[in-house]
Amino acid sequence: MTAVQAAAKLLDWGTNTGLDPAEIREATVNWLMDKGNDEQVAFSDKLSLVDNAYQKLLDDGAEDLLSSAGLEDIERNWGNQPVESIEAIMDAVGLR
Protein backbone atom coordinates (compact mmCIF):
# COMPACT_ATOMS: atom_id res chain seq x y z
CA MET A 1 0.00 0.00 0.00
CA THR A 2 3.04 2.27 0.21
CA ALA A 3 3.01 2.50 -3.59
CA VAL A 4 -0.59 3.74 -3.50
CA GLN A 5 0.33 6.41 -0.96
CA ALA A 6 3.31 7.48 -3.08
CA ALA A 7 1.17 7.50 -6.23
CA ALA A 8 -1.46 9.68 -4.55
CA LYS A 9 1.24 12.16 -3.50
CA LEU A 10 2.68 12.07 -7.01
CA LEU A 11 -0.75 12.75 -8.50
CA ASP A 12 -1.27 15.66 -6.14
CA TRP A 13 2.12 17.09 -7.12
CA GLY A 14 1.66 16.34 -10.81
CA THR A 15 -1.67 18.09 -11.07
CA ASN A 16 -0.47 21.14 -9.15
CA THR A 17 3.06 21.66 -10.45
CA GLY A 18 3.77 24.56 -12.69
CA LEU A 19 6.80 22.87 -14.20
CA ASP A 20 6.97 22.14 -17.90
CA PRO A 21 6.96 18.39 -18.74
CA ALA A 22 10.14 18.83 -20.82
CA GLU A 23 11.88 20.36 -17.79
CA ILE A 24 10.66 17.52 -15.60
CA ARG A 25 11.91 14.91 -18.07
CA GLU A 26 15.32 16.62 -18.31
CA ALA A 27 15.65 16.96 -14.53
CA THR A 28 14.74 13.30 -14.07
CA VAL A 29 17.31 12.16 -16.64
CA ASN A 30 19.99 14.36 -15.07
CA TRP A 31 19.17 13.05 -11.60
CA LEU A 32 19.34 9.43 -12.80
CA MET A 33 22.67 9.98 -14.59
CA ASP A 34 24.33 10.62 -11.22
CA LYS A 35 23.23 7.18 -10.02
CA GLY A 36 25.04 3.93 -10.65
CA ASN A 37 23.43 1.16 -12.65
CA ASP A 38 22.26 -0.74 -9.56
CA GLU A 39 20.64 2.40 -8.12
CA GLN A 40 18.97 3.16 -11.45
CA VAL A 41 17.54 -0.36 -11.64
CA ALA A 42 16.34 -0.25 -8.02
CA PHE A 43 14.70 3.14 -8.58
CA SER A 44 13.03 1.94 -11.77
CA ASP A 45 11.71 -1.16 -10.00
CA LYS A 46 10.23 0.91 -7.17
CA LEU A 47 8.83 3.51 -9.55
CA SER A 48 7.21 0.72 -11.54
CA LEU A 49 5.17 -0.19 -8.45
CA VAL A 50 4.18 3.45 -8.01
CA ASP A 51 3.30 3.65 -11.72
CA ASN A 52 1.03 0.63 -11.38
CA ALA A 53 -0.77 2.28 -8.47
CA TYR A 54 -0.88 5.61 -10.33
CA GLN A 55 -2.62 3.98 -13.29
CA LYS A 56 -5.14 2.29 -10.98
CA LEU A 57 -5.85 5.62 -9.27
CA LEU A 58 -6.88 7.03 -12.65
CA ASP A 59 -9.59 4.34 -12.90
CA ASP A 60 -13.12 4.47 -11.55
CA GLY A 61 -12.28 2.20 -8.58
CA ALA A 62 -9.77 4.68 -7.18
CA GLU A 63 -11.79 5.41 -4.05
CA ASP A 64 -11.64 1.77 -2.95
CA LEU A 65 -7.89 1.66 -3.53
CA LEU A 66 -7.37 4.91 -1.63
CA SER A 67 -9.47 3.61 1.23
CA SER A 68 -7.53 0.34 1.41
CA ALA A 69 -4.32 2.38 1.66
CA GLY A 70 -5.70 4.43 4.56
CA LEU A 71 -6.31 7.51 2.43
CA GLU A 72 -10.06 7.87 2.87
CA ASP A 73 -9.85 11.63 3.44
CA ILE A 74 -7.81 12.46 0.34
CA GLU A 75 -9.51 14.65 -2.22
CA ARG A 76 -9.31 12.97 -5.63
CA ASN A 77 -8.98 16.00 -7.89
CA TRP A 78 -6.93 14.49 -10.70
CA GLY A 79 -9.57 12.98 -12.95
CA ASN A 80 -9.14 9.89 -15.12
CA GLN A 81 -6.62 11.08 -17.72
CA PRO A 82 -2.85 10.55 -17.49
CA VAL A 83 -1.04 13.53 -15.98
CA GLU A 84 1.51 14.99 -18.39
CA SER A 85 4.08 15.86 -15.72
CA ILE A 86 3.98 12.32 -14.30
CA GLU A 87 4.13 10.81 -17.75
CA ALA A 88 7.33 12.84 -18.34
CA ILE A 89 8.93 11.15 -15.33
CA MET A 90 7.79 7.69 -16.41
CA ASP A 91 9.14 8.34 -19.90
CA ALA A 92 12.52 9.50 -18.58
CA VAL A 93 12.83 6.36 -16.47
CA GLY A 94 11.89 4.12 -19.37
CA LEU A 95 8.48 3.03 -18.15
CA ARG A 96 6.77 4.42 -21.28
Buried (B, 14 or more C-beta within 10 A) or exposed (E): EEBBBBBBEBBBEBBEBEEEBEEBBEBBEEEBEEEEEEEBEEBBEEBBBBBBBBEBBBEEEBEEBBEEBEBEEBEBEBEEEBBEBBBBBBBBBEBE
